[in-house]
Every structure is written in C-alpha cells, then in structure tokens.
Amino acid sequence: MDNTLNSGSGKVQQFLFTFAAFIIVIAGMRAAQDILIPFMLSVFIAVISHPLVVSLRARGIHTGFSILLVIFAIIAVGFGITSLLGTSLNDFTSNLPNYQKLLQDNAANFFAFLEEKGIALSGQAILERFDPGAAMSLTSTILSGLGSVLSNALLILLMVVFMLLEGTIFNHKLSQIFGGKKEKIDQIDSFSKTVKRYMLIKTGTSLATGIVATIWLSIIGVDYPLLWGFLTFLFNYVPTIGSIIAAVPPTLLALIQMGFFSAFLTGIGYIVINLAIGSFLEPRFMGKGLGISTLLVILSLIFWGWVFGPIGMVLSVPLTMTIKIALSNFEKTEWISTLMDDPKIGFSGSK
C-alpha cells in the first residue's frame, strides 16, 4: 500500500517538476526574445539555403565559395524586398488612420442600413468590441516588427554563414558523437532531412501563393499589391487560417477603395488561390505525416505569438512542425506526434 502511494506521489512530483521547468523555460524565452528571434530567423534561412550549398558543391564548387554565392543571393533578395516594400509600407502606415476611419464609417453605414430595413442591431456596441480597422493595424505591426528584426541583418547573415559551414561537417560530427552507431545517426539524419524538405516545400508554395496573390490584386487595382503579396507569402507558413488572415486587409482595402464588388473579387481570388495551392498542390508535395491539426495551428499561433510577438506568429507553425518531426523520429515520443497530426491523415489511413 505504501509503495503504491509513494509511486503515485513520485509521478505527481515528476509532473510538477516538469511543468515548473517548462514554465521557467518559456519565461526565459520571452525574456531573451531579442536574442532568440534573430537566431531562429538565422536557422530558418540556413535550413532553406543549405540545399543550395549542397547543390553547388555537387557541381565541383568549393564549399567556401558556394556559401559566399548563397550569401550574396540572400543579400540581393533582401535588398530587393526592402526596396520594393519600403515605400509601400511607409505610405500604408501613414495612411492607416484614414483607412481605419473609413472602415468604421462604412461599418456604421452598414448597420444604419440594416436598422432601416427593420433589423435591430446595436451597431455601436459591435464596433466597440470588433474594430474593423484592427486587421489593418495588425498588418502594420507585423511588417514593422519584421523590419525591426531585420535591422540585425549583419548578425543574422553571420550566423547563417557559420551555420552553413557547420552543416557541411554535421554528419562527420554525428559519427564521432555516436561512435558510428548507425541507428542513432540515421534518426538524426532523418529528422534533419524531413525538416529541410518541409521548409523547402512550404517556402516554395508560399512564394507561389504570394506571387499569384500579387498579380491578382494588381489586376483588380487594389493599392499596395506587393505589400499584400508579401504578407500572403509570410502567412502561408500558417496552414488553413494563414491565408484567411492574409486576405482580410486587402479585402477591406478593396472595399473602401473601390466598393463591394472589388472586395468580393479579392476575397474570391484568395479562396481560389488557397484551394489550388494550399489544398491541392501542397499536400501532393508534402505527403503523409507533414500536416498538423487546425486546432494545433490556432494554439501554436497564439502561443508563439505570445512568446515572441508578431514574428512568433509567422514562425509559429514551422516551429511546431519542427517539434512534431523531432517527436516522430523517436519511438517513445511518436504517439505525441500522432496526436498532432492533421485529422485528414488519420481518416485516410483508416480506410
């Protein structure tokens, strides 16, 4: 009897210690976000860039020169994005108060119209709780937050260089650590390859989504199409709800700029793009095991956004997906990874 009580008490203590350690780690991450965010962006860029370095080395180019070429390409892309988006972001930020006022006026007119038709709604109370201009403000906050992080561009690039150098000798270090134990080396190598594959596919589909969205918004005539296309690219890393979040600001802008029909076309365009790329093409490339449930997407968006702010929202799903892939590569934690799966994977597998 005493042994049973002691065993139960020991498990409770272990859980409490683990939970306390988790809280301390999260508090530390929040406190150190000025250091961790540039580091995570460096890891993100290095993971995407490493296959390019490997490809250049396979063509007989020296490792150092391959990394130098990739870094020059990253710098060129960074300067291109900054030059294209800088003016648009500044203009949008300066016009933000006017856009918010116009949205509130449109919403007030809509509620007044409903009241004339005999539909009694407390429009003022709804507007106080659900500000239609909040989506515009969130957009400006996220893009400004990204800009402030990229002010550490030199530090990020230096970390990317050293990460790419380490990546070229990573397998050699693993063989030294595990003394040639093939099973352990294969587990870590499988984790590394799966993360790289996920990041590359997700970046490719996100880039395609952003480009198509930019072209569609330019055809309709919505202001700042490059800005909204870039926002779509960023939020496409968040499956399911990311495209919805990215569609709200340009749809609202189309509404106040050109009217209901243009807003309708904008919204429909985003739905078609999301269905074509997010629901059809992406799953074909991803395959099974590289999806997470919508509930987990929302929870990770809230959690990482709370820990790291706007940048955490953008990186929320890649971070969660990396944890999921790591859990799936170890037998003892594979069940946790299964719980995180997209339900559609489970349904298809049960047939």
C-alpha positions as CSV (number, residue, x, y, z in Angstrom):
1,M,0.0,0.0,0.0
2,D,2.8,2.4,1.0
3,N,4.7,1.5,-2.1
4,T,1.7,2.3,-4.3
5,L,1.2,5.7,-2.6
6,N,4.9,6.5,-2.9
7,S,4.8,5.6,-6.6
8,G,1.8,7.8,-7.2
9,S,3.3,10.6,-5.2
10,G,6.6,10.3,-7.2
11,K,4.7,10.6,-10.5
12,V,2.9,13.7,-9.3
13,Q,6.1,15.3,-8.2
14,Q,7.8,14.4,-11.5
15,F,4.9,16.0,-13.4
16,L,5.0,19.2,-11.2
17,F,8.8,19.5,-11.7
18,T,8.5,19.0,-15.4
19,F,5.7,21.6,-15.6
20,A,7.7,24.1,-13.5
21,A,10.7,23.6,-15.7
22,F,8.5,24.2,-18.8
23,I,7.2,27.5,-17.3
24,I,10.8,28.6,-16.5
25,V,12.0,27.8,-20.0
26,I,9.1,29.7,-21.6
27,A,9.7,32.7,-19.3
28,G,13.3,32.6,-20.3
29,M,12.4,32.5,-24.0
30,R,10.2,35.6,-23.6
31,A,12.9,37.5,-21.7
32,A,15.5,36.5,-24.3
33,Q,13.4,37.1,-27.4
34,D,15.8,39.9,-28.7
35,I,18.4,37.2,-29.0
36,L,16.3,34.2,-29.9
37,I,14.3,35.8,-32.7
38,P,17.4,36.6,-34.9
39,F,18.8,33.2,-34.0
40,M,15.6,31.4,-35.2
41,L,15.5,33.5,-38.4
42,S,19.1,32.5,-39.0
43,V,18.2,28.8,-38.5
44,F,15.2,29.3,-40.8
45,I,17.3,30.9,-43.6
46,A,20.2,28.4,-43.1
47,V,17.8,25.4,-43.4
48,I,16.4,26.8,-46.7
49,S,19.8,27.7,-48.1
50,H,21.7,24.5,-47.2
51,P,20.4,22.5,-50.2
52,L,21.7,25.3,-52.5
53,V,25.1,25.0,-50.9
54,V,25.0,21.2,-51.4
55,S,23.9,21.6,-55.0
56,L,26.8,24.0,-55.7
57,R,29.3,21.7,-54.0
58,A,28.0,18.8,-56.2
59,R,28.9,20.8,-59.2
60,G,32.5,21.0,-58.0
61,I,32.4,24.5,-56.5
62,H,34.5,24.9,-53.3
63,T,32.5,24.9,-50.0
64,G,33.6,28.4,-49.0
65,F,32.8,29.9,-52.4
66,S,29.4,28.0,-52.5
67,I,28.4,29.6,-49.2
68,L,29.6,33.0,-50.4
69,L,27.5,32.8,-53.5
70,V,24.4,31.8,-51.5
71,I,25.0,34.7,-49.0
72,F,25.3,37.1,-52.0
73,A,22.0,35.7,-53.3
74,I,20.3,36.2,-49.8
75,I,21.6,39.8,-49.7
76,A,20.3,40.5,-53.2
77,V,16.9,39.1,-52.3
78,G,16.9,41.1,-49.0
79,F,17.7,44.4,-50.8
80,G,15.1,43.6,-53.5
81,I,12.4,43.1,-50.9
82,T,13.4,46.2,-48.9
83,S,13.4,48.4,-52.0
84,L,10.1,47.1,-53.3
85,L,8.2,47.2,-50.0
86,G,9.9,50.1,-48.1
87,T,7.9,52.9,-49.9
88,S,4.6,50.9,-49.8
89,L,4.9,50.1,-46.1
90,N,5.7,53.8,-45.3
91,D,2.7,55.0,-47.4
92,F,0.4,52.4,-45.9
93,T,1.5,53.2,-42.3
94,S,1.0,57.0,-42.8
95,N,-2.5,56.4,-44.4
96,L,-3.5,53.8,-41.7
97,P,-5.6,56.3,-39.6
98,N,-7.6,57.3,-42.7
99,Y,-8.2,53.7,-43.7
100,Q,-9.4,52.8,-40.1
101,K,-11.8,55.8,-40.1
102,L,-13.2,54.9,-43.5
103,L,-13.7,51.3,-42.4
104,Q,-15.6,52.5,-39.2
105,D,-17.7,54.8,-41.3
106,N,-18.6,52.0,-43.8
107,A,-19.4,49.7,-40.9
108,A,-21.6,52.4,-39.3
109,N,-23.4,53.0,-42.6
110,F,-24.0,49.2,-43.0
111,F,-25.6,48.9,-39.5
112,A,-27.7,52.0,-40.2
113,F,-28.9,50.4,-43.4
114,L,-29.9,47.2,-41.5
115,E,-31.8,49.2,-39.0
116,E,-33.7,51.0,-41.8
117,K,-34.7,47.5,-43.0
118,G,-36.1,46.6,-39.6
119,I,-33.1,44.5,-38.4
120,A,-32.3,45.8,-35.0
121,L,-28.6,45.6,-34.1
122,S,-26.5,47.6,-31.7
123,G,-24.0,48.7,-34.3
124,Q,-22.1,51.0,-31.9
125,A,-21.7,48.2,-29.4
126,I,-20.5,45.8,-32.1
127,L,-18.0,48.3,-33.4
128,E,-16.6,48.9,-29.9
129,R,-15.9,45.2,-29.5
130,F,-14.9,44.3,-33.1
131,D,-12.9,47.2,-34.7
132,P,-12.7,46.5,-38.4
133,G,-9.6,48.6,-38.5
134,A,-7.8,46.2,-36.2
135,A,-6.8,44.0,-39.1
136,M,-5.1,46.9,-40.8
137,S,-3.3,47.8,-37.6
138,L,-2.1,44.2,-37.1
139,T,-0.7,44.2,-40.6
140,S,1.3,47.3,-39.9
141,T,2.5,45.9,-36.6
142,I,3.7,42.6,-38.1
143,L,5.5,44.1,-41.0
144,S,7.1,46.8,-38.8
145,G,8.2,44.1,-36.3
146,L,9.8,42.2,-39.1
147,G,11.6,45.3,-40.2
148,S,13.0,45.9,-36.7
149,V,14.2,42.3,-36.5
150,L,15.9,42.7,-39.9
151,S,17.8,45.7,-38.6
152,N,20.1,43.0,-37.1
153,A,20.7,41.8,-40.7
154,L,24.5,41.7,-40.3
155,L,24.3,39.5,-37.2
156,I,21.7,37.2,-38.9
157,L,23.9,36.8,-42.0
158,L,27.0,36.0,-39.9
159,M,25.1,33.3,-38.0
160,V,23.8,31.9,-41.4
161,V,27.4,31.7,-42.7
162,F,28.6,29.8,-39.7
163,M,25.5,27.5,-39.6
164,L,26.1,26.6,-43.3
165,L,29.8,25.9,-42.5
166,E,28.7,23.7,-39.6
167,G,26.1,22.0,-41.9
168,T,28.9,20.7,-44.2
169,I,30.6,18.7,-41.4
170,F,27.5,17.9,-39.4
171,N,27.4,14.2,-40.4
172,H,31.1,13.8,-39.5
173,K,30.4,15.2,-36.0
174,L,27.4,12.9,-35.6
175,S,29.6,9.8,-36.4
176,Q,32.1,11.0,-33.8
177,I,29.5,11.6,-31.1
178,F,27.7,8.2,-31.5
179,G,30.8,6.2,-32.4
180,G,29.4,5.0,-35.7
181,K,26.1,3.8,-34.2
182,K,24.1,3.8,-37.4
183,E,20.7,3.7,-35.8
184,K,21.2,7.0,-33.9
185,I,22.9,8.7,-36.8
186,D,20.0,7.7,-39.1
187,Q,17.4,9.0,-36.7
188,I,19.0,12.5,-36.5
189,D,19.8,12.5,-40.3
190,S,16.1,11.6,-41.0
191,F,14.9,14.4,-38.7
192,S,17.3,16.9,-40.5
193,K,16.2,15.8,-44.0
194,T,12.5,15.9,-43.1
195,V,12.8,19.4,-41.7
196,K,14.7,20.6,-44.7
197,R,12.1,19.0,-47.1
198,Y,9.2,20.6,-45.2
199,M,10.8,24.1,-45.1
200,L,11.7,23.9,-48.8
201,I,8.2,22.8,-49.9
202,K,6.5,25.3,-47.6
203,T,8.7,28.1,-48.8
204,G,8.1,27.2,-52.5
205,T,4.3,27.0,-52.1
206,S,4.3,30.2,-50.0
207,L,6.3,32.0,-52.7
208,A,3.9,30.8,-55.4
209,T,0.9,31.9,-53.3
210,G,2.4,35.4,-52.7
211,I,3.2,35.9,-56.4
212,V,-0.2,34.8,-57.6
213,A,-1.9,37.0,-55.0
214,T,0.2,40.0,-56.0
215,I,-0.8,39.5,-59.7
216,W,-4.5,39.1,-58.8
217,L,-4.5,42.2,-56.7
218,S,-2.7,44.2,-59.4
219,I,-5.3,43.2,-61.9
220,I,-8.2,44.3,-59.6
221,G,-6.4,47.5,-58.8
222,V,-6.0,47.2,-55.0
223,D,-3.4,49.6,-53.6
224,Y,0.0,48.1,-52.4
225,P,-0.3,44.7,-54.1
226,L,3.4,43.9,-53.4
227,L,2.8,44.6,-49.7
228,W,-0.2,42.2,-49.6
229,G,1.6,39.6,-51.7
230,F,4.5,39.7,-49.2
231,L,2.1,39.4,-46.3
232,T,0.4,36.4,-48.0
233,F,3.8,34.8,-48.5
234,L,4.6,35.2,-44.8
235,F,1.2,33.9,-43.5
236,N,1.1,31.0,-45.9
237,Y,3.5,29.3,-43.5
238,V,0.4,29.1,-41.2
239,P,-1.8,26.5,-42.9
240,T,-5.6,26.8,-43.2
241,I,-6.1,30.1,-41.2
242,G,-2.9,31.9,-42.5
243,S,-4.4,32.6,-45.9
244,I,-7.7,33.8,-44.3
245,I,-5.7,36.3,-42.1
246,A,-3.7,37.5,-45.1
247,A,-6.9,38.0,-47.1
248,V,-8.6,40.3,-44.6
249,P,-6.5,43.5,-45.0
250,P,-6.5,43.7,-48.9
251,T,-10.3,42.7,-49.0
252,L,-11.1,45.6,-46.5
253,L,-8.9,48.0,-48.5
254,A,-10.6,47.0,-51.8
255,L,-14.0,47.6,-50.0
256,I,-13.2,51.2,-49.0
257,Q,-11.2,51.9,-52.2
258,M,-13.5,50.6,-54.9
259,G,-16.6,49.1,-53.3
260,F,-18.3,45.8,-52.6
261,F,-17.7,44.1,-55.9
262,S,-13.9,44.6,-55.9
263,A,-13.8,43.4,-52.3
264,F,-15.8,40.3,-53.4
265,L,-13.4,39.6,-56.2
266,T,-10.4,40.0,-53.8
267,G,-11.9,37.5,-51.3
268,I,-12.9,35.0,-54.0
269,G,-9.4,35.2,-55.5
270,Y,-7.8,34.4,-52.2
271,I,-10.2,31.4,-51.7
272,V,-9.3,30.0,-55.2
273,I,-5.6,30.5,-54.7
274,N,-5.7,28.8,-51.3
275,L,-7.7,25.9,-52.7
276,A,-5.5,25.4,-55.7
277,I,-2.1,25.7,-53.9
278,G,-2.8,25.1,-50.2
279,S,-5.4,22.3,-50.6
280,F,-4.3,20.6,-53.8
281,L,-0.7,21.2,-54.8
282,E,0.9,21.4,-51.4
283,P,-0.4,18.2,-49.9
284,R,0.8,16.3,-53.0
285,F,4.3,17.5,-52.4
286,M,4.2,17.2,-48.6
287,G,2.9,13.7,-48.4
288,K,1.7,12.0,-45.3
289,G,2.9,12.9,-41.8
290,L,3.7,16.5,-42.7
291,G,0.5,18.1,-41.6
292,I,-0.8,19.3,-38.2
293,S,-4.4,19.7,-37.0
294,T,-6.1,23.0,-37.4
295,L,-6.7,23.3,-33.6
296,L,-2.9,22.9,-33.1
297,V,-2.3,25.6,-35.7
298,I,-4.5,28.0,-33.8
299,L,-3.0,27.1,-30.5
300,S,0.6,27.4,-31.8
301,L,-0.3,30.8,-33.4
302,I,-1.5,32.1,-30.0
303,F,1.3,30.5,-28.0
304,W,4.3,31.5,-30.2
305,G,2.7,34.9,-30.8
306,W,2.6,35.4,-27.1
307,V,6.2,34.3,-26.6
308,F,7.8,36.1,-29.5
309,G,5.3,38.7,-30.7
310,P,4.4,39.2,-34.4
311,I,7.4,37.3,-35.6
312,G,6.4,34.4,-33.5
313,M,3.1,34.3,-35.2
314,V,4.8,34.0,-38.6
315,L,7.2,31.3,-37.4
316,S,4.6,29.5,-35.2
317,V,3.8,26.6,-37.5
318,P,7.4,26.0,-38.7
319,L,8.5,25.8,-35.1
320,T,5.6,23.5,-34.1
321,M,6.2,21.4,-37.2
322,T,9.9,21.0,-36.3
323,I,8.9,19.8,-32.8
324,K,6.5,17.3,-34.4
325,I,9.1,15.9,-36.8
326,A,11.5,15.5,-33.9
327,L,8.9,13.7,-31.8
328,S,8.1,11.4,-34.8
329,N,11.7,10.2,-35.1
330,F,11.8,8.7,-31.7
331,E,9.8,5.6,-30.7
332,K,9.0,6.8,-27.1
333,T,7.5,10.1,-28.4
334,E,6.0,9.0,-31.7
335,W,2.5,8.9,-30.1
336,I,2.7,12.6,-29.3
337,S,3.5,13.3,-33.0
338,T,0.5,11.2,-34.0
339,L,-1.8,13.3,-31.7
340,M,-0.5,16.4,-33.5
341,D,-1.4,15.0,-37.0
342,D,-3.9,16.6,-39.3
343,P,-7.2,14.5,-38.7
344,K,-7.4,14.0,-42.5
345,I,-4.3,11.9,-42.4
346,G,-5.8,9.6,-39.8
347,F,-9.1,9.3,-41.7
348,S,-7.3,8.4,-45.0
349,G,-5.1,5.9,-43.2
350,S,-8.1,4.2,-41.6
351,K,-9.8,3.3,-44.8
